[in-house]
């Protein structure tokens, strides 16, 4: 193991490196930009660019790239060399402030939702100085925002930065009301826990569905799955441990605070968790983490699967978004303190979150909507598609006392006595945890558990920041006019909790009873992306995002169209892959096995003419019937795919893919999996679930 403090951040042009290499005035100007959002002068940018280039070359870099996050969900980069020609036929290594600040990728080649036509190619990337540059593959990677020539945003980074600014502005207003004159900025922080699967690379290469779709479209369940709960937190296998060790080192080199690693519930499933960072840096780090996870896996003969549901019948993978609000002075505004009933500032921020989550259930559901995540949500492994909040017994009791104007007795932490002398006693937390809750309070932060494992967390955090900032703005408007701020705040908290208490649920979100109860409360149950998306561009949401300058109406509608189109395209790819596998591999394999069985049955009958039937004959009949059914299901899926081409409206097309194409795929799978269960494993054309899940 390398010396962690020595290698940590060695590939990052971080604060320590900047302080060491930049002139004092330049460093101070850049820090003001990072910490206070001040604009950066071009002269400062030139000095930063020169120092950044010199440092990068020392690290072995020959190129630079504007590293950005288009609406594809993954990162993008175009690499330019530092070289510039000289009159004597040689080159020098140069990099200017202009090149640092602005790049020009082809905007028409990225998803734009109609904002950019093919002939309208110009787009711009703009340096985000609040996120550190880093070295990757011999290139200096500069985190940037991405917009079109006409000014509309085309990425997932810019809205997040906008939402952070709005959140800071409104939160500072609240703090000023309570006499805080020292806080200059408020930031939201995120720690994104990342779940993933690891399978053998040679096995992966034999599965067309994993290669093209990231998930298995066929596969009978193995005799053993996750029912024994023996994989979760179990001993890590040597091959996986070696992978995790190298992954940690790579993450640390890139300044990513990888902290926790363990086996997850499903076989072959694992998780890593970082220490929190500001929302934009955490988003950059999570995108880079997913890339490094895949790259390191290749070196170990493994493949890292980030799809939300790569295997049916076992848990899928999510990404738990731990979200908090902190001041630039280091105070966590979601920390209830020892007596939350008397912590008025905390109660105001808590009430703001409660109201925001209740009023904007649609947006939070849309924030986690994807074709992959639709397979996972509500499947007794992830929170349901119904948005609710868990506050725990202690905070719930605090709010009850506020509603009823009763005294609250602060819970003292009880001591856990194990009745084993050798084991020291320890204090319990004041509340349990609820892993079934979509949005759970966990001591001093909220854990948004609904995100899919492959998702860019920027979208969810943009929405979280915006909806909470919007409520804080209303609160600030009211409190700034109050003569008695404390009394007005307490009344505001009381009214908010009474009006929005329906969103609070501390019970089992997996239960059928909760689904019925949620419906009685009037909570939304948007099961799939096509169900949720019509609400995205509602009048209220257009006004919300426009009011705070997060999205224009054009930008919001473009995002809706991109999400719907992407959903349909993904299911279309899955359907075509399923048809390819069914026609070219599964059908011929089963037919060959039936022929082999029939020949064996005839041979047995020729030896014993009085034998009416045999096991081989019965199996031939069974598989023949299944194969006949299978061909009909292939035809049905073929027709469903063709039918999708006739629907031009993107929303209607997505609904058709959900209701017709996806259901036809599922029916085809049921028959295929039944045939696999009755086939010789040697003749089945693909590695089985047992092989994929248990051979690493």
Number of C-alpha atoms within 10 A of each C-alpha: 6 8 8 12 10 10 15 19 22 17 21 25 25 16 14 10 15 21 15 10 17 18 14 12 10 21 19 13 16 25 19 15 17 17 14 15 14 12 12 17 13 14 13 17 21 19 16 23 20 18 18 24 22 16 20 24 17 10 16 13 20 19 23 26 23 30 26 26 24 21 22 17 16 16 17 14 15 14 15 14 15 19 14 11 11 9 6 6 6 9 12 10 15 15 22 18 17 14 19 26 21 16 19 18 20 13 25 18 14 18 21 24 21 15 19 21 12 11 8 15 16 16 23 23 24 21 22 23 20 20 20 19 25 23 24 16 10 15 22 31 25 26 24 26 25 29 21 23 15 12 10 18 27 29 27 25 26 24 23 25 21 17 26 26 23 23 27 21 18 22 27 22 18 21 19 14 17 16 9 12 10 12 16 15 20 27 25 24 24 27 24 29 24 24 26 26 25 24 22 21 18 13 17 21 14 13 22 18 23 20 13 14 20 21 21 20 24 26 21 19 18 14 7 12 20 15 10 9 13 15 20 17 14 12 11 16 12 10 12 18 14 13 20 21 12 17 21 23 19 21 21 22 21 26 20 25 20 19 13 12 20 19 23 23 24 23 23 20 23 23 20 21 18 21 16 22 20 19 25 25 19 23 25 22 22 23 20 17 22 20 14 18 23 17 15 19 23 15 12 15 15 23 22 23 25 25 25 29 27 24 23 17 15 19 22 28 31 29 26 24 24 22 25 23 24 20 19 15 11 11 12 20 23 22 20 20 14 11 13 18 21 15 13 18 21 18 25 22 22 23 24 24 22 24 22 22 23 21 16 18 19 22 21 27 25 26 26 22 28 22 23 26 26 20 16 24 26 19 16 14 18 24 25 25 27 24 27 24 24 25 25 21 13 17 20 17 17 20 23 17 16 20 17 9 10 11 11 16 12 15 13 12 12 11 11 12 13 11 9 8 8 7 9 10 13 12 11 13 15 15 17 14 16 19 17 22 28 26 27 24 23 17 19 16 20 23 26 25 22 29 29 30 25 24 25 26 29 27 20 23 27 24 21 25 26 26 26 25 26 20 21 26 19 12 22 21 14 14 21 16 11 14 9 10 17 15 13 16 21 19 13 18 24 21 15 18 21 13 13 16 17 18 23 21 20 19 13 14 26 18 14 10 10 16 17 10 13 20 12 10 12 10 19 17 18 19 17 20 24 28 16 19 23 14 15 19 18 12 10 12 19 19 15 17 21 15 12 18 14 25 23 18 16 16 21 20 18 21 24 21 20 18 25 25 18 19 24 23 15 16 21 18 14 23 25 17 19 24 20 15 19 21 15 11 14 24 19 15 18 24 15 13 17 22 14 13 18 18 14 15 21 15 12 16 16 11 10 10 10 8 11 8 11 14 10 18 20 14 17 20 14 14 22 17 11 17 21 12 14 24 16 13 23 22 14 17 25 17 14 22 21 11 15 19 9 9 13 9 11 19 20 14 21 26 20 20 24 20 13 18 27 20 15 22 24 17 16 25 21 15 18 24 16 15 22 22 14 13 17 12 12 8 13 19 18 21 17 18 19 16 14 20 20 14 10 17
